[in-house]
């Protein structure tokens, strides 16, 4: 899966829950667009959609802070 495809899949998922355009590097938590409950939904989505296991050590805010961070995390796990 390409980086662009991964990025677009993440954006499509986010658009179901967030009614504003999200910049790729926008901090989803600091901007208030995402809360801790939604973060768990996001982790479950990533696991299911990309067939990867998010380990306890992967549950770092830095991995899920922005679309770019999530994309990079997924690409790293798939490599």
N, C-alpha and C positions, 0 to 999 in steps of 0.2 A: 504494500500500500504506500502510495506516495505521500509526501508531507502535505501537499495541497489537498489531497483527498481526505487525509486525517483531519486537517484543519477545518475543511468544509463540513465534515461529519460532526465535529464538535460544535461548530457554529449553528448547524441545523438543530442539534439537541438543545442548545442554550436558547435559541429563538422560540422554542415551545414554551419557555418559562419566563423569559425576559423580553419586555416589549420595546426595548431600545436597541439600537445598533451598538455592538460591542467591538471596540478596537482590539486588534490582536494582542497588544501589549498592556491593555487596561487591567488594573488590579481589580478582579471581580469581588474580592472581599472588602477591600478598603473603600470601594465605590458604593458598597451596600447592595450590590446586585445579587449577591450570593450570601446565604447564611450557613451555619453549621449543619442544619438539617438538609439543605439542598446539597451541601458538599458530599454527604453520604450518598445521595441519589446520583451525583456526578461520578463518584467512585464506582458504584454499581454499574452505571452506564458504560464506563470505560472498560470494566472487566468483561461485560457481556458483549458489547459491540466489537471490541478488538481482540477478544479471546485471550486476555492476559490476566494474570493474578497480581493484584495489588497487595504487596506484602506489608506487614506492620511498619517496616523501615521506610517504605515508600510513602507512607501517610505524612508527608512533610508538606506544609503549606506552599513551599516553593514549587512543588510539582503541580499544583492545581491553581495557582494564583492568577494565571491569565491563559488565554487561548494559546499563546506561544509556548507557555510553560507546559500546558497539558499536552500539546502536540509533541514537544521535545521529549517529554516523559514517555509517551506512547511509542514514539519512534525508537527510543533507547531500549524499551522493553521488548520491542519486536525484532531488534537487531540481533 
